[in-house]
Amino acid sequence: MMISQVSTQNATFINVLYGISALVTKIQKGYAVTLIDTDAEQIVATKIYPPAMYDQAVAYAKKLANV
């Protein structure tokens, strides 16, 4: 089961099958894409995108969560 939620500033992509989620969060420098192991409740990786690259950040988060 996969769940996606997108708004103008943030996005969350959850892959229950793999126990991971990918978040896009607005930060001062642009957008942070964070991959979280939801089973272990730990951050696995983070990548920062400039403000003009929101669509690319969302696409990368989808790819990470395999949705």
N, C-alpha and C positions, 0 to 999 in steps of 0.2 A: 504494500500500500504506500502510495506517495502523496504528499500533501504540498501544495504550493500556495503562497500568499504574497501578493505584490501590491505595494502602494507607490506613491511618487518618490518617497525617500528611502524606504527599506523593503527588503524582500527576504522571505524565509522559505527554504526548500528542504523538506523533510523526507528522508527515505527510511521508512520503518523497517523494511526488509533488511537493509544493511546496517541499521543502527547509527545513521549519520544525519547531520543536518548542515546546510550551508546558509549562512546569513550574509546579507548585504546591509551594512550600517553606514549612515551618513556620519562622517567625521570631519574635522577641521580641514584636513588636506584633501578631501574628496570622499571616496567610498572604500570601506574595508570589507573584503570578502573573507569570511572566517569559516573554516571547516571544523565541525565539532563531532567527536565520537560520543554519541548520546548514551551509549551503554556505559562507557568509562567516565562520562561527564568531563571530558578534557578537550582542549583545543588541539587540533592536529596541525593546522596550517593557517596562515593569514597572508593576504596579498592586498596591497593598497593601489587604488586606481585614482587618477586625477578627477576633479569635479566634472569635466566634460565627457567622461567615459562611463556614465551610469549604465548604459545599455550593455557595454562590454563586461562590466562587473556582474550584472545579472546573468548574462550568458555564461560566464565562468562559474558562477555559483550553481547554476543548473547543471553544468557539466560535472562539477565536483560531486553533487548529490545524485548524479545519474538519473535525472528526471527529464 
